[in-house]
């Protein structure tokens, strides 16, 4: 039985949990999620220290970190922390989809499109069957018009919401705000890959998916 410390700081909310591998599936043993505090720089360290007291061997066997896409600063914090802990504890670091994690925290139907605004008028868009794309506003409008899918919008500020409603129409987006902790489902992780490719999951190979930077450069060329 392997124990996993999982955390995500890709948005304004954080997720930290203790997971245990049981019969090829992962069971959430303990979970903490809330808005990221702005008044302290040590909040992630403090929460992880609390979780470590629950581990059977005082430390995890695997670190799982949300790879984004999302906040550049948030992802940098998470991966810096994961790489340091992976090096100190000599354990593998594996990534999971941040947007899949947070999508599960809302009443999202199977065919809904889950959208998180990015910088530079871009949007992270998770389609059904876990297809993830970064789209411009024009591409998003075209996609929603063609597919007629319900669009769930999260992490948008009031100004963004008003602008989008003016351009897309007031009924195009369902606006969601606070995640429902009791609904969060941790994305599937195949831990068997750690046994077959240990080198790939060493701490020094752990890298986030920032999302918008490479796409923006590509579109500007």
N, C-alpha and C positions, 0 to 999 in steps of 0.2 A: 504494500500500500504506500503510494507516494502522496506527500502533502505539498500543496502549491500555495504560494503567496501571490495573489493577483492584485494589480492596481492599475488605475487609469486616471490621468489628469489632463485629458485632451480637450476638456471644455471648462465651463465655469463650475462644473460639479466634479467631485472625485468619487472614486469607487475603490475600496480596499476590502479584500476578502481572503479567508482561509478556505481552501478547497481540498477535499480528499478524494483520491481515486478509489472507486469501489466498483468492481466487476466491469471494468472498461468504461465507466462513466464517472463524472465528477459530481460530488455532492458539496453544496455550499454549507460549511459548518458555521461560519460567522461572517457577517457582512456589515460594513459601515459605508454609508454614502451621504453626502451633504454638499452644500456649496463650499467652494474652496475659500478658506478664510484669507482676508487680505492683510490682517494685522500681524501675522506671524510668518516667519520663514521656516519654522521648524515643525509645522503641522503634520507633514507627511511622515517625518521621522517619528514623531510622537505616536501617531496612529499605528504605524508598523510595529513599534515597540510594544504597544498593547496587544497586537495580534500575535507576536512571537511567544507570548506567555501561554498561548493556547496550543502551540505545536508540540507534538509528542517528543520530538528530539531537539527542541529549543530553536530549531531553524528549519526552513523548508527544504524540500528536495529539488524543487523547481521554482523559478520565478517566472510569472506570466505578466507581461506589461502591455497595456493598450497601445497599439501602433498608430492610432489616428485613423483617418486624417483629422486634423484639429488645430488647436492653438500651438503656434511654434514654441512659445515659452513653456506651456504646459507639457508638451511632448519632450522638450529638452530636459525639463526637471525630472520627469519619470524615467527617461532612459539613462540619464546620468546616475540617478539613484540605483537603477537596476544593474547597470554595469559595475558600479562600485560594490554592491552587495554580491553580485555574481562572482566577482574577483575574490572578495574576502572569504566567501563561503565555498568557493570552488564548485558552484552548481550551475546547471544550464539556464539560459534565459530564452524564453519563447514568447512570441508575440501573438496577440489576438486583435480582432477588429473592434475598435472603439465604437464605431457607428452602429454595428450590430448589437453591441451591449446596450447602448442607450435606446435604440429603437424598441427593444423588448420591454422598456420601462413604461410604455404607453399602450393604449388600446388601439394598436395598429393592426389593420386587417391584412390578410395575406397579399392582396394585390395593391396595397397602398405604396406610395413613394414617400420615403423619409428624407427630409431635406434639412441641411444645416448650412447657414450662410458662412462663407469664407471671406477672406479679404479680396480687394480688387474686383468687386462685383462678380465673384465666382461663387458657386454653390457645390457642396458635397451632396451627392444624390445617391441614395441606396434604393435600387429597384428590387422588385421581387426576385427570388432565387439568389440574393446576396450579390447582385451585380452593382458595383460601385463605379461612379463616374464623377469627374469634376467638370461642371458645365458653366458657361457664361449665362448671363440673364437671358439673352436672345435664344440660346440653345435650350434653356430650361423652358421658356415659353413655348417654343416649337414642340418640344417633347410632350409637355402636358396637353397641348392642344391636339396632338396626334393620337395620344394613347388614352385620353379621357380618364386617367387614373386619379384617385383622390390623393392630394398632396398634404403630407403632415409636415409642418414647419416648426423646428425647435431652435432655440438659442438665438432668435432674432430680437433685436431691440425694437422699441416702439417706432422709431424713425424708419427702420427697415420694413417693418410690417405695414406702415402707412404707404410707403413708396411702392411696395409690392402689390398691395391691394389696389392702388390707383392704376398700376400698369397691367396687372393680371386680371383684376376683378375681385370684388369683395368676397366671393364665395369659392374661390379657387383653393385657398389654403385653409386647413384646420390648424389653428395655432395651439401648441401645447407648451406648457411651462415646466412645472416641477415634476421630475420623474417619480413614478410610483415604485418605491423600494420593493414592495412585496411582489411586484410583477417582473423584476429584473431576472433574466435568464442568461447565465454565462454562456458565451459562444462555444461551440464545439471545439475541443482541442484533442488532437490525436497524439497522445504522449508516446505512442510506440515509435514515432519518428526519432525520438531522443535516443533510442537504443540502437538505431541503424545509422545515424549521422550525427555523432556527438560533436564533431568539429564545427559543424554549421551553427550549433546552438551554444557555443562558448560565449562568454560575456562580451568579448571584444567584437563579436559579429552582430550584436544587437543594434538595430537601427530603426528609427521611426519612419512613418510615411507622412511627410508633412502635407502632401496633397496639392496645395495650390502653387507653390513656387515653380516647379518644373513645367506645369501646365501653362502658367501665365507666360513664362519665357517662350514656350513653344508657340503660343497664340500670337505673340508680339512679332515673331520673325516674318 
